[in-house]
Amino acid sequence: MDVQPQQAGESRTDRSATVAKPLTSVMAGVPAGVRPCSMAAALQIVGERWSLLALREMAYGVHRFAKIAGYTGAPRDILADRLRKLEAAGVIERRQYSEHPPRHEYHLTQAGRELFPVMIGLLQWGDRWAVDTPAVVFRHECGHLLRMESGCGHCEGEITPESLSLLAADQHS
């Protein structure tokens, strides 16, 4: 790939189009093949419907297996499998709440809590493109209805495929 790293102190607009090509033109020109990427790795862990819905319930404060199964509609055997995988990946942790019989609750780890903005983004996308009427809305602690937006943490500019340039992972300083 003919991609040059951005130099320290250099803005995206300072570089010529021949030095750093937009993401869309660079990635579209790569020979066909499975792309290794962090998104694919993340989807291996959380990219299944029952996994995401179980995480949603834990974020909502639902921690017991029966309630998670009831609120998600997940078959119990599949839910148990997904919870084991999420625990093995460090996204959730089991906490015993009863010794006789042994029973556990499921709680988000830091990794699981960091998925919440992603889940809200997916929910908002679904509100806009997948349903006629949203099932729930959220009010932020500031008192306003939640309108989560994503932007560049530096300039707050919109993030689109056209606004990004690709850098090699070892050249991002």
C-alpha positions as CSV (number, residue, x, y, z in Angstrom):
1,M,0.0,0.0,0.0
2,D,1.3,3.4,-0.9
3,V,0.3,5.2,2.3
4,Q,2.6,7.7,4.0
5,P,2.2,8.5,7.8
6,Q,1.0,11.9,8.9
7,Q,3.9,13.9,10.3
8,A,3.8,15.2,13.8
9,G,2.1,18.6,13.9
10,E,0.9,18.3,10.4
11,S,-2.8,18.6,9.8
12,R,-4.7,16.4,7.4
13,T,-5.3,19.3,5.1
14,D,-1.5,20.2,5.0
15,R,-0.7,17.0,3.1
16,S,-1.1,16.6,-0.6
17,A,-3.5,14.0,-1.9
18,T,-0.6,12.0,-3.4
19,V,1.1,11.6,0.0
20,A,-1.9,10.3,2.0
21,K,-4.9,9.0,0.1
22,P,-8.4,9.0,1.6
23,L,-9.3,5.7,3.2
24,T,-11.9,4.9,0.5
25,S,-9.4,5.0,-2.4
26,V,-6.7,3.1,-0.5
27,M,-8.8,0.3,0.8
28,A,-10.8,-0.2,-2.4
29,G,-7.5,-0.7,-4.3
30,V,-6.1,-3.5,-2.1
31,P,-6.1,-6.9,-3.8
32,A,-9.1,-9.1,-2.7
33,G,-8.6,-11.2,0.4
34,V,-9.8,-11.4,4.0
35,R,-8.7,-8.3,5.8
36,P,-7.3,-8.8,9.2
37,C,-8.7,-6.1,11.5
38,S,-9.7,-5.2,15.0
39,M,-13.4,-5.0,13.9
40,A,-13.3,-8.7,12.8
41,A,-11.7,-9.7,16.1
42,A,-14.3,-7.7,18.1
43,L,-17.1,-9.3,16.2
44,Q,-15.7,-12.8,17.0
45,I,-16.4,-11.9,20.7
46,V,-19.5,-9.7,20.6
47,G,-20.9,-9.9,17.1
48,E,-23.7,-12.4,17.8
49,R,-27.3,-11.3,18.5
50,W,-27.7,-13.0,21.9
51,S,-24.3,-11.8,23.1
52,L,-25.1,-8.1,22.4
53,L,-28.6,-8.5,23.9
54,A,-27.2,-10.1,27.0
55,L,-24.7,-7.2,27.3
56,R,-27.5,-4.7,26.9
57,E,-29.4,-6.3,29.8
58,M,-26.3,-6.2,32.1
59,A,-25.8,-2.5,31.1
60,Y,-29.5,-2.0,32.2
61,G,-28.8,-3.6,35.6
62,V,-30.1,-7.1,34.9
63,H,-27.6,-9.7,36.2
64,R,-29.3,-13.0,36.8
65,F,-29.4,-15.7,34.1
66,A,-33.2,-16.2,34.1
67,K,-34.0,-12.5,33.8
68,I,-31.4,-12.1,31.0
69,A,-32.9,-15.0,29.2
70,G,-36.4,-13.6,29.7
71,Y,-35.6,-10.1,28.6
72,T,-33.7,-11.2,25.5
73,G,-35.8,-14.2,24.4
74,A,-32.5,-16.2,24.0
75,P,-32.8,-19.9,24.2
76,R,-31.2,-20.9,27.5
77,D,-28.6,-23.2,26.1
78,I,-27.4,-20.6,23.5
79,L,-27.4,-17.9,26.2
80,A,-25.3,-20.0,28.5
81,D,-22.8,-20.6,25.7
82,R,-22.6,-16.9,24.8
83,L,-22.1,-15.9,28.5
84,R,-19.3,-18.4,28.8
85,K,-17.6,-16.9,25.7
86,L,-18.1,-13.4,26.9
87,E,-16.6,-14.4,30.3
88,A,-13.6,-16.1,28.6
89,A,-13.0,-13.0,26.6
90,G,-13.0,-10.8,29.7
91,V,-16.1,-8.8,28.7
92,I,-18.2,-10.0,31.7
93,E,-17.5,-11.7,35.0
94,R,-19.5,-14.1,37.0
95,R,-20.2,-13.3,40.7
96,Q,-21.6,-16.0,43.0
97,Y,-24.6,-14.8,44.9
98,S,-25.8,-18.2,46.4
99,E,-23.8,-21.2,47.6
100,H,-26.7,-23.7,48.0
101,P,-27.5,-24.1,45.2
102,P,-24.5,-22.4,43.5
103,R,-25.8,-19.4,41.5
104,H,-24.1,-16.6,39.7
105,E,-24.8,-13.2,38.5
106,Y,-23.2,-11.7,35.4
107,H,-21.6,-8.2,35.4
108,L,-19.8,-6.1,32.9
109,T,-16.0,-5.8,33.2
110,Q,-14.3,-2.6,32.2
111,A,-14.1,-4.0,28.7
112,G,-17.9,-4.6,28.7
113,R,-18.6,-1.1,30.1
114,E,-16.6,0.3,27.2
115,L,-18.9,-1.4,24.7
116,F,-21.9,0.7,26.0
117,P,-21.4,3.7,23.6
118,V,-21.1,1.2,20.7
119,M,-24.4,-0.4,21.8
120,I,-26.1,3.0,22.1
121,G,-24.8,3.8,18.6
122,L,-26.2,0.6,17.3
123,L,-29.5,1.3,19.1
124,Q,-29.7,4.8,17.6
125,W,-28.9,3.4,14.1
126,G,-31.8,0.9,14.6
127,D,-34.1,3.7,15.8
128,R,-33.4,5.5,12.5
129,W,-33.2,2.7,10.0
130,A,-34.7,-0.5,11.4
131,V,-37.9,0.4,13.3
132,D,-40.9,2.7,12.8
133,T,-41.0,3.8,16.5
134,P,-38.1,3.5,19.0
135,A,-39.0,1.2,22.0
136,V,-37.0,3.3,24.4
137,V,-35.3,6.7,24.7
138,F,-32.7,7.8,27.2
139,R,-32.3,10.9,29.2
140,H,-28.7,11.9,30.0
141,E,-27.8,13.2,33.5
142,C,-27.7,16.7,32.0
143,G,-31.5,16.5,31.7
144,H,-31.7,16.3,27.9
145,L,-32.7,13.3,25.8
146,L,-29.6,11.5,24.7
147,R,-28.3,12.3,21.3
148,M,-25.0,10.6,21.1
149,E,-22.8,11.8,18.3
150,S,-19.4,10.7,17.3
151,G,-16.7,13.0,16.1
152,C,-12.9,13.4,16.1
153,G,-11.7,13.8,19.6
154,H,-9.3,16.5,18.5
155,C,-11.3,18.8,16.2
156,E,-14.9,17.3,16.7
157,G,-15.2,16.9,12.9
158,E,-17.5,14.3,11.5
159,I,-16.1,10.8,11.0
160,T,-16.8,9.4,7.6
161,P,-14.9,7.1,5.3
162,E,-13.9,10.1,3.2
163,S,-12.5,12.0,6.3
164,L,-10.0,9.4,7.2
165,S,-6.5,8.5,5.9
166,L,-5.0,5.1,6.6
167,L,-1.8,4.8,8.5
168,A,0.2,1.7,9.2
169,A,-0.2,0.7,12.9
170,D,3.5,1.1,13.6
171,Q,3.6,4.6,12.0
172,H,0.9,6.4,14.0
173,S,3.0,8.6,16.3
